[in-house]
Amino acid sequence: MASTVSDAAVADTQPFDIVATYNELLRSDPDLTMPIAAIEALVLLLTQSASSTISETLDLLEKSTAHLKRSIPNPIGLSAGTDLFQRYLITTLQRPGQLGPAGDFKAIRTHLLSNGRLFIRRAKESREKIAAFGRGFIRDGSTILTNGGSRAVAALLQKAADEEGGPSAVRFRVIYVLSSTSQTCDHPNEEPEGMETVRALRAKGVPVSTIPESAVAYSLGKADMVIVGAEGVVENGGIVSRMGTYQIGLLAKAIGKPFYVVAESHKFVRLYPLGQYDLPIDQQVLEFKSEEDLAEERKQQASADANGDAPIKLPLCDSVDFTPPHLISALITDSGVLTPSAVSHSHQKLHLGSESQGSGLRSTSDVHCHGGWSIRRLLSRRKSRNYSVLEREPNRLKKRLRN
């Protein structure tokens, strides 16, 4: 997959287009997440660049990353990947002596690219680890409510379904919330997000009920838990996910249902939003218009289309919302289960701890090891009024919860 994009982008007569490469990577591999596509695009950029010094390499990476973020309507997901790769690159270039003879930039460059590819391969395998950790949350006879098209959630549910008939067989049902916003997209005839997972689960013998977003409150009483995915896990332990996740979290909290988030640890992004309107993207979900405003908008749109300079807008079907940490029971990652309060520490280890780890780019599963829990203990305590599991929480939080 990477080689296909590389061959297309390597043309000697054309400069490397980081945005086109990123979009092509996502199109060519449906299982690729935005952070990993961003990292892979940056690795391809370095492969094709003619930079011969550390300064040129850092300048190229900074400019290309900024251009990529400006060109994507919602850069939150890919920012997690670009920030992680930049942190790795800077840390590595600060220790060139560990990579080869002093001043041998070719050896440094080779090391950067080989470790970058290794990281990409490990990150792609993270969903299997998540499925192994999260499998214990799905009890026999349970009903799970989920939404969106999260590949990590799909991997977890299909992992549990694949074990039917085995020594740890589990029978469960799924309530799948299908979005109706596909009508507002450029391709209104496309099926709702998540239908591929619905078909896969039904093919494995899992009973699935599909419902519209308006039926979530009605249906949630029949569910034992909520499991959702995320585009990004922010520093305060909350998540940025598809529009509608926040309201599911509110409803789950109101009626006492555990709300679990499944996310690869390379989606940990350096953001600290304080609310819905503190995200660094322009979504235009609420647009108050009069008839005059609509007429003026049509005129401006026609002019922009004629000039070929239409602004980049985020379609409503791709909008996201912020689910705060107090609504989340646990985050299931590829390194274990985290409380929302442990996410901040994991962010620090990911973005700052790498400075003391030598020059190799570590897999994110090697970084987020803080706050792992016993699944059995979590399930036995999940009805507590506080965050449900204390087994390996920091001592400070244990004392506070006892009081």
HELIX and SHEET records of a PDB file:
HELIX    1   1 ALA A    2  ALA A    9  1                                   8    
HELIX    2   2 ILE A   18  SER A   28  1                                  11    
HELIX    3   3 MET A   34  GLN A   48  1                                  15    
HELIX    4   4 ILE A   54  SER A   71  1                                  18    
HELIX    5   5 ILE A   76  LEU A   93  1                                  18    
HELIX    6   6 PRO A   96  GLN A   98  5                                   3    
HELIX    7   7 PHE A  105  LYS A  124  1                                  20    
HELIX    8   8 SER A  126  GLY A  134  1                                   9    
HELIX    9   9 ARG A  135  PHE A  137  5                                   3    
HELIX   10  10 ARG A  151  ASP A  162  1                                  12    
HELIX   11  11 THR A  181  THR A  184  5                                   4    
HELIX   12  12 MET A  195  ALA A  203  1                                   9    
HELIX   13  13 GLU A  213  ALA A  215  5                                   3    
HELIX   14  14 VAL A  216  LEU A  220  1                                   5    
HELIX   15  15 THR A  245  ALA A  254  1                                  10    
HELIX   16  16 SER A  265  LYS A  267  5                                   3    
HELIX   17  17 GLN A  276  ASP A  278  5                                   3    
HELIX   18  18 GLU A  291  ASN A  307  1                                  17    
HELIX   19  19 LEU A  316  ASP A  318  5                                   3    
HELIX   20  20 PRO A  325  LEU A  327  5                                   3    
HELIX   21  21 PRO A  340  HIS A  351  1                                  12    
HELIX   22  22 GLY A  353  SER A  356  5                                   4    
HELIX   23  23 THR A  364  ASP A  366  5                                   3    
HELIX   24  24 ILE A  375  ARG A  381  1                                   7    
HELIX   25  25 ASN A  395  ARG A  402  1                                   8    
SHEET    1   A 7 VAL A 208  PRO A 212  0                                        
SHEET    2   A 7 PHE A 172  LEU A 178  1                                        
SHEET    3   A 7 SER A 142  ASN A 147  1                                        
SHEET    4   A 7 MET A 225  VAL A 228  1                                        
SHEET    5   A 7 PHE A 259  VAL A 262  1                                        
SHEET    6   A 7 ALA A 330  THR A 333  1                                        
SHEET    7   A 7 GLY A 336  LEU A 338 -1                                        
SHEET    1   B 3 GLY A 232  VAL A 233  0                                        
SHEET    2   B 3 ILE A 239  ARG A 242 -1                                        
SHEET    3   B 3 VAL A 320  THR A 323 -1                                        
END                                                                             
